[in-house]
């Protein structure tokens, strides 16, 4: 019967995930909110499919958070983590401290005794690592300044859980009794670490030894172990080894009283330079995603709506108060640490909720008589609801707040251009324009560079490039850039419509300028051809042609033959491009002409007197060259 119940519960959770996430994604809500809603639906308040096993499922699902931090560690080089030390210690430490103090003051004003208010402040200072990182990753915000800052704060919060566990019982006892205080520390240590009976210095050595062992093992033992496993060519054994590694480190950290998530994160950072990193990521990723989904469903199912119905105004007020207080603290710290306004707002929105460790800490505080059930139970509902609202807050930030900053960027005043005598103007200085510009400058030709992305401008200036902000499709800006005196205009922007408009503008006002244009694709090139652009470069054509030439060589075609085939292909394709530009708009003619040109090209290349293929010859065959007419 037990197994039958286990299968039923597994079926319910998986069915909830399979049905809810696609619907939520289709509605633009994101997978996290889909999981949370699914948990509410199958939980004890609605369908009552799950609920009795909630705590067991939650403990199992928290392993998803452990795996997530291991994978995050794999993405972080130790040098990058070292650069984040100031945000982790400074920003993370101040966030926990300031939030705890502000909440404690408000709790005291509301009538709570100060030890109880301080305990609530420390617990509510936590944010949800699982929900925040998953949401930021889905939205592609992990690498932004706000995303990096949020990660730093979350990492510090995970580290801070252990000292908070040790400190909370002190708030339940009179601090003036030294003997009682010592007993309480031992009680906290028993909850935090199974080795609580050891003297403090031995406990410290055990913790340090475990962390050092993880670092040294990850550095020196994992490579030969994974190399041996890889020789078996059994993917399932490699997956089992990866899971064994994560679970073993989590258990080791738990045994010495540290956060399992923190331990696996450290292990991930150590393995970031390992040649098997990508295999580890691909093997663990499915388990991480499934367990995190289970965690989010469990959070949704754990919301006590009966208590919410009994005290709706109190709980709604507390949820709003928590979000406002944490947002204000985070926004202020973001500005203090010099995040720009939009990133500070994103930073505040991302972390303005309670965290999953809040469930553990509230339970621990109640058991140790720090909080009464009447105080802790509503706050558990507040934490769960605030976590469930996080995806909605992030959606509001995306749709209502961030667009204002995008508009502000567009309307920024153009820079004053102090270079008007340069022979070349480059419009757009991304990955394409930079190569053109660097080649020209290296050969002694000065360029005036314009770009319309403030972020790109700041990045380029940081590397010493002189770039002017402005929209090169504006006639006044081209005048200011010296278009009257310039000889060439390189259009390297990736906005196809604006590039075509720029050609029309230049043809009308600066007909002497020769235009070299970057085409996004073949149809974009047709537009330029019909406008008489002198030089058109399709952005991927040259590199693809070089790769094709290299492929011919590696198939045994002599180097000069492969090079000549590539040149023939290029000439034929460019001629076909100009021919087909005239047929644009007539799809039937275009398709027929394309097929005919492809057949003609095959005939030209196959009629060439080719030699039999042989071993790869990466050099020119000079003998064959002399004999070649």
N, C-alpha and C positions, 0 to 999 in steps of 0.2 A: 504494500500500500504506500510505503514511503517513496519507493521509486516511481510509482504511478503519480503521486503528488508532485514529485520533482519534474517529471516530464510535462505534466499539465502546466506548472508554473513556467517552465522554459518555453512551452508553446505559446502561452499568453504573452510573455514579454517579447518574444520574437515577432509574433503577429502584430503586436502594438507598434513595434519599430517599423516593420515592413509597410504597414498601412499609413502611419502618421507622418513619417519623414518625407516621402514623395509628395504628399498633399501639402505639407508645410512649405516645402521648397517651391512647389508650383504657385503657392500663394505669396511667395516672397518672404516667408517668416524665418527661414533658416532651420537647419536640422536640430539645433539645441532646443528651440521653442517647440518644435514638433515632438521631440522626446518628452519634454515636460508636460505638454498637453496630453500626450498618450498616458503618462503616469497618472494624471488627474482622472482621466476617463476610466482606466481599469482599476483605480484605487478604491479604497473603502467608502468614499463619499458618493461615487457614481455607480459603476457596475459591480463593485465589490469582488472583482476577480482575484485581486491580490491585497495584501495588507498584513496578514498574520505573520508572514515571514519577512516583513520589511527590514528589520534590523540586520538579519543574516544576509539578505540580498545587498543591503547597503555596504556592509563590510566587504563582501565579495566584489562589488562594483567599484569600490574605492581603489581596487587594484588597477583599474583603468587610468586613474590619475597618476599612479606610480609609473605605469608604462609611458604615459604621455610625457612626463618629465624626463624619463630616460631618452626618449626620442628627441626631445628638445635639447638635451645635453649633447646628443650626437651631432646636432647642427651647429654647436658652438665650439669654435676653437678656443683653447685656453687663453690665447692672447686677447680674444674678444671679451671673454669673461673678465679678464684683468682690467680691460678698459671700462667695464661696467661696474667696477668696485665702488666708485663714488655714488652712482645711483642706487646700488643695492644697499649699501650701508647708510648713506646720507638720506636719500629720498625714501627708501623703505623704512629705515629706523624712525625718521621724523613722522611718516604717515601713521605708523602704529602708535607712537607716543602722543602726537597731537590729537588724533581721533579718539584715543582712549581718554585723554583728559577732557576733551569737549563733551563727549558722551557722559562721562562721570559727573561733570558739573551740571549738565542738564538733568541727569538722573537724581542728583542731590536736590536740585530745585523742585523736581517733581515729587519729592518726599521719600526717596530711598535712602537708607543709611549709607554713609560714604563708602564703607568696604564693599557693600553690595553694588553700588553705582560704579565703583572702579572695576569690579569684576565684569559687569556688563560692558563697560567701555572697552576693556581688553579683548573680550570675545567678539564684540561687534566691529572691532578694528580689522578683523579678518575679511578677506574677499574671496570669491570663488575662483580658484586656480583653473578648475576644469572648464567652467562656463566661459570665463573671460578669454582664456587662450584659444579655446575652440572657436569662439565667435570672432576673435581677431584674425585667426587663421582663415576662416571661411571668407572673410571680407578682404583678405589680402593686406591687413594692416599690421602684421607682426613686425615688419622691418621699419615701420615709421618711428619717429621720435616718441610718440605717445605709446606705441606698441612696445618698444624697448623699455620705456620707463615703467609701464604696467608690469612687464615681465620681472623687472628688478624688484618692484614692490612685492609682487606675489612670492618671489623666491625668498625675500626676507621674512615675509609672513609665515611661510612654511618653516623656516628656521626658528622663528620666535615661538612656535607652538609649544616646544618642550620647556623653555623657561616659564612660559605662562602656566603650564600644567604644574610646575614646581611652586609657582608663586601663589596660585589661587587658594590653596588650603590655608595659607597664612592669614587670609582675609577673614576666615571664620573664627580665628582665635585671638585672644588678647595678646597684642604684640609685646607687652611688657614682661611676659613670663618666658624666660629663655628656654627652660626645659620643655615647655609646651611647644614652643616654636621649633625646637629641634625635632620633636616627635612628628610635627606636621610635615617638615621637610622630608622625613623618612617615609611618611605616608604617600606624599607626592611622588617620591622616587620609586615606590613600589608600583604605582600606576604607570610611571614613565619607563621603567627599566626592570627586567627580571633580576638583575644583579644588584638589587638595592641594598643587600646586606654588606656589601664591600665598603671599606673606608673610602672617603672622598677621593684621595689621591690615586687609589687603585681604580676607582670608577673612571676617573679622568684619563688614566693611562690606557684603560680598556677602550674607551671611546676613541682616543687618538690613534691607538694601535689598529683599530678596525678601519678607520678612515684611511690611514697610511697603507694598510693592507689592500684596500680596494684600489687605491691609486697605483701602487706598485704592481698588483696583479693585473690590472687593466693595461698597464704599460708594457709589462714583460712576459706575462703568461698567456694572455688571450691570443696573441698572434700565432704562436706555435700550436695552441689548441685548435684554433679555427682552421689553421692550415691542415692539420691532421684530419679534422672533420670534413674539410672541403675535398680531400683526396678520395673520400668514400663516394662522392658524387650522389649522395642521398639528401635531397632537399629536406625531407622530413626530419632527419637527424640534425641538420643545421638549425631548423626551426626549434626543435626540442632543446638544443644547446643554448640558443638565444633566450628562450623562456626560462631555462634553468639558471642562466646568468642573472636575469632580472629578479626572479623569485629569491635566489640565494642572497643577493645583495640586500633586498628588502628585508628578509628575515634577519640577516646579520645586523642591520641598522636598528631594527626593532628590538633585538635582544640587548643592545647596549643603550637603549632608551632614546635613540634619535629617530627622526622622521624617515620612514622608508622612502618616501618621495624624494627627500633630500639626498639620500644615499644613492639612489639610482640616477639622479641627476648628475651627481659627481662622477659616477661611473660612465655615464654618457659623454661627459666632457673629456674624460681621460681617453675614451675610445674614439673621439672625434677625428683623430689622425690615423686611425686604423684602416688598413686597406679593405677590411671586410665591413666597413661601416654601412655601405649601401645595402649589402645583403641583410645585415641586422635590421635596418629600417624596414625593408620590404617584408621581412618575416614577421616582425612584431606589429606592424601597422594595422593589419586586420583585427588582431586581438585587442589592440588599444581602442580602435574605433568601436568595436562591439561592446567592450566593457564600459567605455565612457557612455555609450548609449544606454546601457543598463543602469549606470549611475544616475543619469538625468531622469530616466523613467522612475527610478526609486525616489528621487527627490520630489517629483510630481506626486507620486503616490503617498508620500509621507506628510503632505500638507493636511493638517487637521482642520477640515472645514466646519466640523461641528463646533469647535472652539471659536472659529471665525464668525459663525452665525450667532454665537452667544455674545461676542464682544466686537461687532463689526467696526464700529467707529474707532474704538481704541486701537485695533490692529491696523486698520487703514492709516490712521494718524501716525502710528509708530513706523510703518513702512515708509510713508512720505518723509517723516522726520529723519529716519536713517539715511534715505537716499539724499536728502538735501544737505545734511551735515557732512556726509562723506564726500559728496560732490564739491561742497565749498572748501573742505580741507584739501582735497586732491587738486582742485583748480588753483588754489592759492600756492600750494607747493610746486605745481607745474610752472607757474609764473616765476616763483622764486628761483627755480632751477633753469630758468631761461628757455622754457618751451614757448613757442609762439602761441598766439591766442587760439587758433583752431586746434592745435595739438593739445593744449591745456584743457579745452572743452572735451575733446575726445578722451583724454586721460581720465577726467572726472567722470564722464558717462560710463566708461568701461568698468570702473572699480566701485561704483556706488551701490554695492550690495553686500549682504553677509556672505560668509564662506561655508564650505562643507565641513571644515573643522569646527564650526560653531555648534553643530549637533553634538560632537564629541565633548566639547568644552562645557556646554550647558549641562549635559548629563553628568559630567565629572563634578561640576560646581554644585549641582543639586545633591549628589551623593555625599559630598564633603560639607554639606550644610552651609555653603557660601551663599547660595540662592535658595529661595523657597520655590516649591512647585508653582505657586500662584504667579510668581515673577517669571520663572524660566519657561513654562509651557507657552504662554503667548509669544514670547520672544523667539522660540523655535519656529512657530508659524510665521513670524515676521521675517526671519532669515530665509525660510523656504520660499515665501512669496517674493521677497526681494530678488532672490536668485532667478525665479521664474520670470520676473519683469525685466531682467537685464537685456535679453534680445530685443524687447520692445523699445527700451531706452536707446539701444544702439541704432535701431531702425529710425527712431525720431532724430537722432543725431545725424544720421546719413541724409535724411530727407528734408529736415527743417533747419539744421544748424550749418552743416558743412557747405551746402550750396551757396550761402552768403559769402563765404570766403573764396569760393571759386570765382564768383562775380567780381569780388574785390580784386582778385589777381588780374582778371581780364582788363579791369578799368584802371589799373596802375598806370601812372604817367610814364611815358617813354623816356629813356635816358637821353641826356644831351650828348650828341656824338661829336667828338673832337678830332676825328680822323676823316678827312674829306678828299685826300689826294691819292688814296690807295687804288691800284688798278683792278682789284677784285673785291666784289661784295659777295659774302656768303650768307644766305638766308636759311637759318636752321642749323644748329650746331650740336646735333645728336651724334649717334654712332657713325652715321654716314658722312655728315658734314665735317666732323672732326678729322677724318682720314684725309679728305680733300684739302682741308685747311693746313694740316700739319705738313703734307707733302709740298704745298706751295711755299709755306714759310721756310721749310728746310732748304728750298732752292732759291731763297732770297726774294720772294715776291710777297709784299705786304698785303694783308687782307683786312677788310672791315666786316666784322661778324655781328649778325643780328639774330636774336632768338626770342621767342615769345613765351618761354616757360620760366617763371621766376625761380623755381627750384633748380632747374638746369643751370640757370645763370649763376646762382650762388655756388653751386658745386664746381662749375668751371672756373670761377674766380678764385675759389679756394686753392685750385691747382695752378694758379698764376696766369690763366688765360684772360685776355682782354676781350670781353664780350659785352655788347650793348643790348639792353632790353628794349623790345619794340616789335610791332607787327610790320613785317617787311612788305605786306600788301598795301600799305598806306603810302600814297604818293608823296606826302610831306616828309615821311621818314626816309624814303629813298633819296629825295633831294638832299636831306641833311647828311645822308651817308656818302654823298658824292657821286651819285649815279650819272651826273652830267659828265664827269671826268673819267669815270671808271671804264674799263674795257670789257670786263666779264661780270656776269651775274650767275652765281651758282645757286640754284634752287634745290635745297636739300631737306625741305620740310616734309613731314609724313601726312599732312592733310591734303588729300588729292584735289578737292574742290578749290581750296585756297591757292594751291600751286598753279592750277589752270588760270584762276583769276589773276594771279600775279603775272603770268605770261602775257595775258591780254593787256594788263596795265602797262607793262614795260614796253610792249610793242607799240603802244599808242604814244607814250610820253618820252621814251628813251630808245628810239629805233636803232641807234648806233650800238647798243649793248648786245654783245653775243650772250646767248642764254645756254647754260648747261643745266639740265634738269634731271632730277631723280624721279623715276617713274615707279609707283608702287607695284604695278603689274602691267600686263600686256595692254589691257584696255586703256589704262592711264597713259601708256606710251602713244596709243592712237590719237588721244587728245592733243598731245604735244606735237606729233607729226603733222596733224592738220593745221597747226598754228605756226609751222615753220621753225620749230626750235632746232638750233644748230646741233646740239649734242644731247642725246637722251641715253641715260643709263638706268636700266632696270635693276632694282636694288639687289636682287639675288641672282641675276643672270650670270655675271662674271664669275662669282664664286662657285656656282653650280657647274659652269663650263669647265673650270679648273678641276673640280672633283671628278667630272666625267672623263677628262683627259687622264687623270691619275688612275681611274678605274680601268681604262684601256691598257695602261702600262702594266698594271698588276694582273691583267688577263693575258699578258704575253705579247702584246703589240709593241713594236719598237717605239722608242721615245719620239723620234722624229715623225714617225707615222701617226702616233697618237696626237702629237702637236698639230700636224697638218690637218688631221681629221677635225680637231677642235676649231681650227681657223676656218676650215671649209664650212663647218656647221654654223659658226658665228656669222660669216658673210651671207650664207644662204638665209639664215633666220632673220637677220637685219633687213635683207631685201624683202623677205616675205612679210615682215612687220610693216614696211612702208606700203607694200601692195595691198595688204589686208586692211590698212587704215582707211583706205578709200571705200572699202566694202562694209564698214562699220554701220550698223543699223539694219542691214539686211541679213538676218540670221541664217537663212537658207544658203545664200551666196557665200557667207562667211565660212560655214561648215564645209561646203563643197570645196572652196578654195584652200582651206586648211588641209583637207585630206590630200588634195592634189600636190600641194607644196611638200607635204611630208613624204609622199611617194617619190617626188622628184629628188628630194634630198637623199633618200635611201639609194636611188639609182646612181646619183653622183658619187656617193661614198663607196658603194659596192663595186663601181666600175673602176675605181682607183686600183692600181696594180699592187695588191697587198701580198705580203709574204706570210708564210705560215707562222703561227704564234710559237713562241719559245719562252724560256725562262725570263723573268722580269729583268728588263734592261733599263735602268734609270738614267743612263747617259745617252748622248747622241751617238748613233752609229755612223761614224765619219766615212767609212768605206761605202756604205749604202748611200750616203749623202752625195759622194762624188759620182756614183753611178746613176744617181737619180736625175732625170732630165729636168 
